[in-house]
Amino acid sequence: MTSKLNTKIAVKGFEVAFTQTHQEDFISITDIAKYKTENPNAVIANWLRNRNTIEFLGIWEQLHNPDFN
């Protein structure tokens, strides 16, 4: 059975969702982006287009997904 803990933490006056599953921690990037603007879609879209982000995701896939092409 999977243990899952959902919590909200306060960061600089904003609530950020925090989830723990299989002893792994996950934090909501949407909630973090709301710190910059009320419409976080543009912040996240720009972050995903960033060259460093794309390189990081490629390296992460190579390490964690043996079938990555």
N, C-alpha and C positions, 0 to 999 in steps of 0.2 A: 504494500500500500504506500502511496506517495504522501508524504507529509507536505502540507502547503500552508504558509503563514502569510497573510496579507496585512500590511500595516501602512499607515501614512506617517511620515516624519515631517517636521517643520524645518525648512531651510530658508533662511532670510525672509521669514514671513510667508512663505509659500508652502502649501502641502505637496509632498512628493510621494507617490505610491511606491511601496517597497514590497517585493514578494520573495519568499524563500521557498524553493522547491528542491528536493533531493540535496539538501545542504548547500545549494547554490543560491547566490543572491542576485536579484534582478531589480533594477530601478527604472522608473518610467521616464524615458527621454522626452516624451510629450509634456509631462509635468515640468521637467527642467526647462524646456523650450518656452513654456508659458511665462517664465521669469522675464524673457526678453519682449514678448508680445502676447496679446490675447489670442492671436491666430498663429499657433505654433507650426502649422503646415509648411510655411515658407522657410522657417529656421531649419526644420528637419530635412526638407528637400535640398537646401543649400549644403547642409552637412553631408548628406549622402552623395552629393556631386563632388565633394572635395577630394582631391587626388590622394591625400594622406588617408582618408577614410576608405577609399576604394582599395588602396594598397593593404591597409590593415585587414579589411574583410577578405581579400585574396589570400593573405598569409594565414589568417585564422582558418579558412576553408581547407587549405593545404594541410594544416596540422590536425584538424578535427574531422575531415571528410576524405577518406582514402580514395574515393571515387570521383573527386573533384576534377573537372576538366577545364 
